[in-house]
Structures are given as C-alpha cells and as structure tokens.
Amino acid sequence: MDFLRPTTWAEALAVKADQPEAVPIQGGTDVMVEINFDVRRPVALLDLNRVAELREWGPADGYCRVGAGVPYTTVVEELGGPLPGLAQASRTVGSPQIRNRGSVGGNLGAASPAGDSHPPLLAAGALVEVESRDRGVRLIPADEFYVGVKRSALEPDELIRAVRVKPATGPQYFSKVGTRNAMVIAVCSFAIALHPDERRVGTGIGSAAPTPRRALDAEKLLAAELDWDAPLDPGLLARFGELCAAAAAPIDDVRGTAGYRVHAIGVLARRTLGWAWNDHLGRRAA
Ligand SMILES: Cc1cc2nc3c(=O)[nH]c(=O)nc-3n(C[C@H](O)[C@H](O)[C@H](O)COP(=O)(O)OP(=O)(O)OC[C@H]3O[C@@H](n4cnc5c(N)ncnc54)[C@H](O)[C@@H]3O)c2cc1C
C-alpha cells in the first residue's frame, strides 16, 4: 500500500487527480477501523495531515469556513458561538480521543447516515466546499451532498476542502438518541436551527433514512404558520413533530427498530423546537 503525504493543498489535489483510487485519510477514525477490519484494502492512502490549510477556520463571504481537517475538539472549544448546532453535535461524537482526531471533513467523506455532523449542517443550510485540480471549486448544498447510504456527491478526483456555515442568527439545537450516553452511534438524531431573520426554521434528521435529510414538509408548515412573536402553539408543535416523523424512512437494525426511530424523531423534533423557541422568546424579552 502506498502512503502519499502531500504538504500543500495543491499537491494533495494533484495526487488525487493522478491517483483517484487513493483513499484520503484525515483523523483516520473511520479509515483505520475499516482497514483493521479488512472492510477495505486501498492501494494507496492519501494522508492529508500535513496540509495545514485544512485545519484552519475563519470568516469567508459571510460564512464561517471550517477546514475539512478541523477536529471536533476545536469545533467544541472555538465554534460554539457562531455554530452552536455543530458544536453541540460535535460534543456527542465518540470520546475525547476520537474528538481530538476525528473531523467534520471525515464525517462528510464517510457520508454515513448516522454521522453526527450532518443534521446540524442540514439545519443550518451549510455548503460543502469541494475541489479538484482540473475543474476547480464546487460549493454543494448539504442537502445535495448525501446521495445514498455512505455515498456522497464527491467525484473521484475531488477532495473536501471545507464546510461553509452561516453564523447562527437564532437558537440551534442537536439531540441524539443512543443506547448509552457516550461512545455511541446514533440510533437517531435531530437538529433544528431557527433563522429569525428569514422567518425560517431548518431541520436535519440523522440515522433514520438512507441519507441524512431535512424534514421539508415540517419546515414548510412552520414557514406558513409560525407566529414569531407569540408562544408556540401546542397544536402546531404536535403537527411539526408528526411531519418530522413522517419524513423519516428508517430500517430495523441492531441499534433500533424502524418504528422506534420514527417515534423518537417526532419526540426529538418537538423537544428541540420547544427548547429553541424558549431561547428565541427569551432573547426577544432580554
Ligand atoms: C470509537 C469510535 C467512536 C465514534 N463515534 C462517532 C460518533 O459518536 N458520531 C459520529 O458521527 N462518528 C463517530 N465515529 C466515526 C468517526 O469518528 C467520524 O466519522 C469522524 O468524523 C471521521 O473523521 P476522520 O477525520 O477520522 O475521518 P477519516 O477516517 O480520516 O476519513 C473518513 C472518510 O472520509 C474521507 N475523507 C477524509 N478527509 C477527506 C477529505 N478532505 N476529502 C475527501 N474525503 C475525505 C476518507 O477517505 C474516509 O472515507 C466514531 C469512530 C470510532 C472509531
């Protein structure tokens, strides 16, 4: 197995263009598990750890641009202000060791329906920045990035450069059901982001469909009927939960049944909207 170690982003793109079969490795918390369990035996690994740009984050065109190699620990410690949903989700990933190595870029690269960063990226309306040497940069909306179980819109010669997320203008929450409180893959998860400036609520469902997805009908319901100046109507909250549950399309597996997941998505949706709405009204009163 070749081990390729570019030191710049341009070099990394050149390697990927010339050897599209090379498997990128950032934190290795997915890749090394797969290699150790013989799930895959790549002909070449493309180690991105020497590409310093991938570990940087900062403002860009009104977005917060988070390099693909930024580890979860940094998201938790430094990005809770602008990206509260992603920071909350990052806090639930694995253990401190996994959060020190694992990255949002690696979560996107793996594109698992259970990945914890996907629901908050969907709810916030994030863009995934990908690049190839020959065709340049593409900005892919998060809800177009996931195309199948563990499959993304990334082309073989492309690498993920960063994720761009608008700094939060309202409350955001992430909630995850697991079989225990830590070191657990989600049975299902849900993220919500209030965008008061647009009078819009974003959603993200995790681990309850072949891909992470938004609950589009539930979002439309709130866009049409939510009174942003009033307490949350219990009837509207209930219908929101029902439409979020209806947007799920889960399977039975070792972590939970499809029926349980559908039910739990409805509960998480109502719960997170309730929390976010309390914060929203509290901020207005302050
Ligand atoms: C014990 C344990 C607990 C875990 N717990 C959780 C959890 O609670 N929640 C959760 O979501 N995940 C969990 N994971 C999975 C894993 O930690 C995450 O998916 C993490 O985000 C992967 O990031 P990484 O940098 O380690 O990726 P890597 O393993 O380096 O790569 C993952 C995938 O992304 C690709 N990739 C990496 N960087 C790029 C790039 N720049 N461009 C294109 N492709 C790229 C790789 O080729 C690979 O396919 C856990 C893993 C372990 C081992």
The ligand as an SDF file (V2000), in Angstrom:
LIG
                    3D

 53 58  0  0  0  0  0  0  0  0999 V2000
  -14.7170    4.6210   18.7570 C   0  0  0  0  0  0  0  0  0  0  0  0
  -15.3680    5.4620   17.6910 C   0  0  0  0  0  0  0  0  0  0  0  0
  -16.4700    6.2400   18.0280 C   0  0  0  0  0  0  0  0  0  0  0  0
  -17.1080    7.0200   17.0570 C   0  0  0  0  0  0  0  0  0  0  0  0
  -18.1840    7.7610   17.4240 N   0  0  0  0  0  0  0  0  0  0  0  0
  -18.8110    8.5230   16.4900 C   0  0  0  0  0  0  0  0  0  0  0  0
  -19.9360    9.3160   16.8510 C   0  0  0  0  0  0  0  0  0  0  0  0
  -20.3840    9.3330   18.0120 O   0  0  0  0  0  0  0  0  0  0  0  0
  -20.5170   10.0550   15.8710 N   0  0  0  0  0  0  0  0  0  0  0  0
  -20.0560   10.0730   14.5910 C   0  0  0  0  0  0  0  0  0  0  0  0
  -20.6130   10.7720   13.7470 O   0  0  0  0  0  0  0  0  0  0  0  0
  -18.9730    9.3350   14.2290 N   0  0  0  0  0  0  0  0  0  0  0  0
  -18.3510    8.5660   15.1350 C   0  0  0  0  0  0  0  0  0  0  0  0
  -17.2610    7.8110   14.7690 N   0  0  0  0  0  0  0  0  0  0  0  0
  -16.8240    7.8170   13.3620 C   0  0  0  0  0  0  0  0  0  0  0  0
  -15.7140    8.8470   13.0490 C   0  0  0  0  0  0  0  0  0  0  0  0
  -15.0190    9.2430   14.1980 O   0  0  0  0  0  0  0  0  0  0  0  0
  -16.2960   10.0970   12.3780 C   0  0  0  0  0  0  0  0  0  0  0  0
  -16.9880    9.7600   11.1970 O   0  0  0  0  0  0  0  0  0  0  0  0
  -15.2310   11.1500   12.0550 C   0  0  0  0  0  0  0  0  0  0  0  0
  -15.8740   12.3520   11.7050 O   0  0  0  0  0  0  0  0  0  0  0  0
  -14.2910   10.7430   10.9390 C   0  0  0  0  0  0  0  0  0  0  0  0
  -13.3240   11.7770   10.7940 O   0  0  0  0  0  0  0  0  0  0  0  0
  -11.8020   11.4350   10.4590 P   0  0  0  0  0  0  0  0  0  0  0  0
  -11.0890   12.7200   10.2790 O   0  0  0  0  0  0  0  0  0  0  0  0
  -11.2270   10.4940   11.4450 O   0  0  0  0  0  0  0  0  0  0  0  0
  -12.0030   10.7060    9.0500 O   0  0  0  0  0  0  0  0  0  0  0  0
  -11.1230    9.5950    8.3180 P   0  0  0  0  0  0  0  0  0  0  0  0
  -11.2710    8.2810    8.9670 O   0  0  0  0  0  0  0  0  0  0  0  0
   -9.7360   10.0840    8.0960 O   0  0  0  0  0  0  0  0  0  0  0  0
  -11.9030    9.5910    6.9210 O   0  0  0  0  0  0  0  0  0  0  0  0
  -13.2670    9.2290    6.8600 C   0  0  0  0  0  0  0  0  0  0  0  0
  -13.7310    9.2100    5.4030 C   0  0  0  0  0  0  0  0  0  0  0  0
  -13.6500   10.4880    4.8380 O   0  0  0  0  0  0  0  0  0  0  0  0
  -12.7460   10.5160    3.7430 C   0  0  0  0  0  0  0  0  0  0  0  0
  -12.0470   11.8010    3.8390 N   0  0  0  0  0  0  0  0  0  0  0  0
  -11.3690   12.3110    4.8950 C   0  0  0  0  0  0  0  0  0  0  0  0
  -10.9550   13.5640    4.6430 N   0  0  0  0  0  0  0  0  0  0  0  0
  -11.3620   13.8430    3.3760 C   0  0  0  0  0  0  0  0  0  0  0  0
  -11.2320   14.9840    2.5160 C   0  0  0  0  0  0  0  0  0  0  0  0
  -10.6190   16.1240    2.9150 N   0  0  0  0  0  0  0  0  0  0  0  0
  -11.7760   14.9160    1.2820 N   0  0  0  0  0  0  0  0  0  0  0  0
  -12.4320   13.7990    0.8720 C   0  0  0  0  0  0  0  0  0  0  0  0
  -12.5900   12.6890    1.6270 N   0  0  0  0  0  0  0  0  0  0  0  0
  -12.0550   12.7320    2.8670 C   0  0  0  0  0  0  0  0  0  0  0  0
  -11.8690    9.2960    3.9220 C   0  0  0  0  0  0  0  0  0  0  0  0
  -11.3150    8.8140    2.7180 O   0  0  0  0  0  0  0  0  0  0  0  0
  -12.8660    8.3130    4.5130 C   0  0  0  0  0  0  0  0  0  0  0  0
  -13.6720    7.7630    3.5000 O   0  0  0  0  0  0  0  0  0  0  0  0
  -16.6010    7.0330   15.7150 C   0  0  0  0  0  0  0  0  0  0  0  0
  -15.4690    6.2520   15.3890 C   0  0  0  0  0  0  0  0  0  0  0  0
  -14.8620    5.4870   16.3540 C   0  0  0  0  0  0  0  0  0  0  0  0
  -13.6530    4.6750   15.9850 C   0  0  0  0  0  0  0  0  0  0  0  0
  1  2  1  0
  2  3  1  0
  2 52  2  0
  3  4  2  0
  4  5  1  0
  4 50  1  0
  5  6  2  0
  6  7  1  0
  6 13  1  0
  7  8  2  0
  7  9  1  0
  9 10  1  0
 10 11  2  0
 10 12  1  0
 12 13  2  0
 13 14  1  0
 14 15  1  0
 14 50  1  0
 15 16  1  0
 16 17  1  0
 16 18  1  0
 18 19  1  0
 18 20  1  0
 20 21  1  0
 20 22  1  0
 22 23  1  0
 23 24  1  0
 24 25  2  0
 24 26  1  0
 24 27  1  0
 27 28  1  0
 28 29  2  0
 28 30  1  0
 28 31  1  0
 31 32  1  0
 32 33  1  0
 33 34  1  0
 33 48  1  0
 34 35  1  0
 35 36  1  0
 35 46  1  0
 36 37  1  0
 36 45  1  0
 37 38  2  0
 38 39  1  0
 39 40  1  0
 39 45  2  0
 40 41  1  0
 40 42  2  0
 42 43  1  0
 43 44  2  0
 44 45  1  0
 46 47  1  0
 46 48  1  0
 48 49  1  0
 50 51  2  0
 51 52  1  0
 52 53  1  0
M  END
$$$$
